[in-house]
Amino acid sequence: MNLNISIGPLVSLIAGILILVVPRLLNYIVAIYLIIIGLLGLFGTGGGFHFR
């Protein structure tokens, strides 16, 4: 059996559950997401990271 899991949907699922359980986490989750996406956009994904 071959199991391939993409990190994007998995992170989204975990974030959604956390927001439902603790709504105050929404600000932190969105801020961390934006920072990570911004850093990946600035430095590119050429350093061995391949997110699809």
C-alpha positions in Angstrom: 0.0 0.0 0.0 1.4 3.4 -1.0 0.4 6.4 1.1 1.1 9.9 -0.2 0.1 12.8 2.1 0.4 16.4 1.0 1.4 18.8 3.7 -1.0 21.6 2.7 -4.3 19.8 3.2 -3.0 18.2 6.4 -2.0 21.6 7.9 -5.3 23.0 6.8 -7.3 20.2 8.5 -5.3 20.6 11.8 -5.7 24.4 11.7 -9.4 24.1 11.1 -9.9 21.7 14.0 -7.8 24.0 16.3 -9.8 27.0 15.4 -13.1 25.2 16.1 -11.8 24.1 19.5 -10.0 27.3 20.5 -11.3 30.3 18.4 -8.7 32.6 19.9 -6.0 30.7 18.0 -7.3 32.1 14.7 -5.1 35.2 14.9 -2.0 33.1 15.6 -2.7 30.5 13.0 -3.3 33.1 10.3 -0.2 35.1 11.3 2.1 32.0 11.2 0.6 30.9 7.9 1.2 34.3 6.3 4.8 34.5 7.7 5.6 31.0 6.3 4.1 31.7 2.9 5.9 35.1 2.8 9.3 33.5 3.6 8.8 30.8 1.0 7.9 33.4 -1.5 11.0 35.5 -0.7 13.6 32.8 -0.5 12.0 30.4 -3.1 11.7 26.7 -2.8 15.1 26.0 -4.4 16.7 25.0 -1.1 15.5 21.4 -1.2 11.9 22.2 -0.2 9.3 21.0 -2.7 5.7 21.8 -1.6 2.9 20.9 -4.0 
